[in-house]
Amino acid sequence: MENKTSKYFKYAIGEIFLVVIGILIALQVSNWNKQRIDTHSEQEVLIDLNTEIKSNIKELEIIIEEHKKSLDAGNEIMSMIMDSSKLKSISNDSLNSILIIMNYNYTYDPKLGILNSVINSGRINLIQNKEIRYKLSSINESIIDANESTQVIEKIRAEYYWPMIASKRAIIYNKKISSDTKESFQNPEFIWWVNFITAVRQEGLDEENELLKFLNNINDLIESEIKN
């Protein structure tokens, strides 16, 4: 009886051991499958984000180029204010073109549908790289900072430029300039406007270039995680 009991006990222990091993193997297989699925899902998220960010980078590059033209035009106008002979020598058509370019003002409005969906759905947690997750979560805030200057220009344009300058026909924006336009270059309000728009435009370009650098950095990190 003692021998039989010992055998049954050993058999029971063996069965339990086999069951435990089976459970552990099943869990491991399940973890492998989940990891494989998560890795595949992560790659899909990264590829979608890569496409969206690259498109937004191109749009930002275009805006930066236009704002550079605006700054150059503002500096050109200021040089004419300082040098009357230069102002007299330029044609009205050329002067009008420079005035229009100086007033270029574009707000960066990127498409963030994929990014917002990834964040709101919690799929951002599929991304294993913590630096990428952190930077993705900061994109909206960085865009707001980069747009502050264009919003300030638009606000002051509405509150000051149109009622104080354009409405008096001292400087006509986006129309043929009048015969007394060159004389209005000595108008204190207009000189203030040129100083203001060039200073704020320079600040805005600095912020936009920082945003461009930030987006390129994120995209480089994402592309390094995408498996070919």
PyMOL commands that set and color helices and strands:
alter all, ss='L'
color gray80, all
select helices_A, chain A and resi 2-82+84-89+92-102+113-121+123-126+130-168+183-186+188-225
alter helices_A, ss='H'
color red, helices_A
deselect
rebuild
show_as cartoon
